[in-house]
Amino acid sequence: MMIVIKSELEYDSSQKFFYSGSVFSGVIAEVVGGVVNATLLCYQGEVVGDYTLPFPLYETSKLGIDADFLEGDDEPFKFRGEPYNGVAFSFYKGECSLVKQYESGEEVSKAEYSNGLLQSLEHIEPDDSLTQDFVWDEGGSIKDFSIHASGKFQMALHFESKNKISLLVVRGDYFQKIGALKKLVLVDRFDRPEFLKEVGAGAKLNISGLSITDSMFGDLLQGDGLKDTQQLQIYNTGITNESFREIIGLSRLTELYVESDILTSEEVKSFKLVHPNCYVRFNGEEVIV
């Protein structure tokens, strides 16, 4: 959703807004003296309502400003001599590419745009209970997904391409707790482990976290889930010997790295025997048979 300063728009006799010669659909930012007085949603040249930012506002965020009016070279930033509480819009040639929210001059939220599309989104809850970080590719598909509750759980994914992951991290009771936090989650996806049945792995896959179970690993392996994987890293997961044996059929593996207090060296050596040309390390040591 492109955000444009109102002064950059044209308003013709048809009572419609135009931008660069075309009827405008996007967000109009009314900026006066460095202060953003309003952000209005515009569709087909007509204002249809107020625009809601992609991250929630803190109770202290009562103001929006042009980021050029922030004072200081580093956090904590100030506005009119005081640590800034509010939102700052970064404009370039009238278009907004970055929106940040500050609390006491410290960044707590960020949304980046490219060609009118949301490219990344970050937000920290006021009590630091939940941190979220998301990135999308140019086509609008999720690329990075991260939700972290300090001392409770963590979930992280990186997509090498659409439906192909190269990173999976699950720690703590994420799948048990995330349902109760729906109102706080900005990107409502990947809240059940069954989603692993619908994705595969790219050339490299790194999985870590004791909350990754045999069942989850099995969902990821089903079908052709890891058929293209050449490098597999398994770090301190809940995967047992029984599930680990399933990777013996992965003929394209050239590198395998395993760190685990659950898996046994015998099982890893069994894999090496079947794949003598695959480089294998187990708990920091190369496996040679």
N, C-alpha and C positions, 0 to 999 in steps of 0.2 A: 504494500500500500504506500504509494509515493506521498511524501509530506512536502508541501511547497509553501513558501511564504506568500501571503496573499498579494503583496505588491508585485509579484512576478506574474500574476494571472491577469487575463483580460476579461472584461465583463461587457458583453455586447447588448445590442438592442433586444435580443431574444431573452435577455435576463438569464443567461447561462455563462458559466466560467469556462475560459479556454486557456490552454497552456501549450506553448510552442505550436500554435495553429490548430490544435485539436481540442474537441470537447473534453473537459477535464473530469476524471474520476480519481479520487484519492483523498488526501487530507489537506485542508487549508489551515495554515498556521497564521494567526493574526498577531503580528509582532509590533510593539510600539515601545520605543526607547529601550530596547533590549529585553523587554518583558513579553512573554508569550501569553496574551490575554485569553486566547481560545484556540482550540483545535477542532475543526469542524469536518465532518464526513461529507464528502461531495460525490454524487453519482450522476453521470451523464450531464455534468455542468450545473447541477442543482444541489444545494445544501439539504441533506436529509437527516442530520442529527449531529450530536457530539461524538468525537472520536475517543475511543478508549485505548489507552496504551497497552501493549502486550504483557506488561508486568503490573502487579498491584502497587498502589501508592501507599507509602507509610502515612501514618496519621499526621506527621510533621510536614509532609510534602504539600504545601499550600500554594506553591509558586512554580511557574515555568519560565525559563529565561533562555536567551541565546547564549550558547556556551562561550562565545567571545567575551561575554561580560563577567565570566568567572575571574576571580582574583587569585593569583598565585601560580607557581610553576609545578606544584605537586600537592598531594593531599596533606592536610585538609584544605580544600579550596574554600574561598570566601566569596561573599557577594555583599557589596555595600559595607564592607568591613567586618562582617560577621560570618562564622562558619555556616556554609550553605546547607539548607534543608529544602530539597525540591528537585525538580527535573531540569536538565539542561539539554537543549537541542543544538546539534552541530550542523550548520548549514554551509553548503558550498554552491555558489552561484544560484542561490535561492532554493536549492533542494537539500533536504535533511538526509544525512547518511548515518547518523549516530544519535541515540538518545540515552542519556544516563540519569540515574536517580542518585541523589546524595543525601546522606544522613550525617549531620555534624561535619560536613565537608568530605566525608569518606564515601567512595562509590559502593552502592549496594545493589544496583540493577543496571543492566545495559542491554540495549537492542540495537543491532546493526542492520542497515538496509543496503541493498544493491539493486539498482534498476527498479526500485519500488517494491522489491521482495525482501521479506525478513530473512536475514542470513544467519544471525546468531542471537541468542537470548540468554541472559544470566540474571539470576535473582537470589538474594539472601533474605530469609525471613527476619523480621525485626528482632526476634529473640535468638537468632542464629540457629534455630532448630532444624532448618532445612535449607540446603544449597542446591540450586538447579542450574544446569549449563547445557545448552542445546545449540547445534549447528546444522544448517541445511545446505545442500548443494544448489547449484544454479537452476536445477530442474524442480526444486522444491521438495526433494526427498530428504529425509532425516539422515544426517551424516554422523553426528555425535550426540549421544544421549547420556546424561549424567545426573543422578539424584543422590544426594548424600545427607544423611542425618548423623551428625557427629556422635560417635560412641554407640550408635544403634544399627545403622545399615548403610550400604552403598550399592548402587547399581550403575554400571557404565557399559556402554556399547560404542563401538566404532564400526561404521559401515565402509568397507572398501569400495563397494558399488551397491546398487540397489539389491537388497535382500542377501548381500554377501558381507558377513561380519569378519573383522580381523581382531576384535577385542571383545571379551566378555568378562566382566567382573561382577560377582554377586557376593556380598558379605552381610552378615547379620540376618535379621528376619524381614528383609525387604518385601517379599511377596505376601507375608502375613500382615504387615503394617501399612503398606502403601494404600490399601483400599480405604482406610479410615482417614487418609490425608488427601482424598480426591479434590477437595475444595482448594487446596493449596498448590496442587500440581498444575503446572502451566501447559505441559504437553502430555496429554492423557493417553499413553501407550505403554506397552510392555509391562503390564501390571500382573500378568499371569505367566508362569513358566512355559505354558504350552505354546507361546509364540515361537519358541525355538524349533518347532516342527515346520515352521513356514520360512525359515531362513537357512542359508548354508554358510560355508566359510570360503574365504578367498585363498590366495596362495599362502598367506601366513595367518595363523590363528594363535592368539594368546588368551588363555583362560585362567582365571585365578579367583580364589575365595572359597572358604570351606562350605559355603552355602550352595555351591554347585554340586548337585547330587548325581548319583548314577542315573536316575530317571531323566534329569535335565540333559545329561551328556548323551543318553540314549536318544532323546528327542532330536538333538543336534545331529547325531550320526545317521538317523533314519533316512532311507532313500539314498540320495547322492549328496548328502549334506556336507561331507568333507572330501568329496572325490577329487577336488582340485587343489587340496591343501598339500603344500610341499614342506612347510615348516610348522611344527606344532609345539607350543609351549604350554605345559600344564604346571601351574604353580600353586601349591598348598590348597588344593581343592578337597571336596568330600568324595571324590571318585575312588572306588575300591578296585581291587584286582579283577573282580568279575566283569566290571564295566570296561576296565582298561584293555582287557583281552580283545574287545571288539575292534580296536584300531589296527589289529594285525592285517586286516583286509585293505588297509589304505596303502595301495601300491605306489602312489606318487610321492610319499614322504621321503625326503632326503635329509631332514634334520628333526630330531626329537629331543626336547629338553623337559625334564621332569624334576620337580621339587616336591617331595611328599613324605609325610610321616605315616601315611596309610598304605601306600603302595609298597610292594616288596621288590628288592633287587632281582629276585628270581623271575618275577613277571616281566620286568624291563629287559632282562637278559633273554627271555623267551621271544620277545619282540625282535631283539637284535639278531637272534639266530635265523629268523624268517626273513629279515631285511638286513643282510650283511653290509650292503652298500650305504645304509642310512647312518648318518652320524648321530650317536645317542649319548646324552649326558643324564646322569641320575644323581641328584643331590650333590651337584658340583663336580662330579667325576665322570670322565669318559667311560662308557661301557664297552669293553672289549671281550669278545668270546672266541 
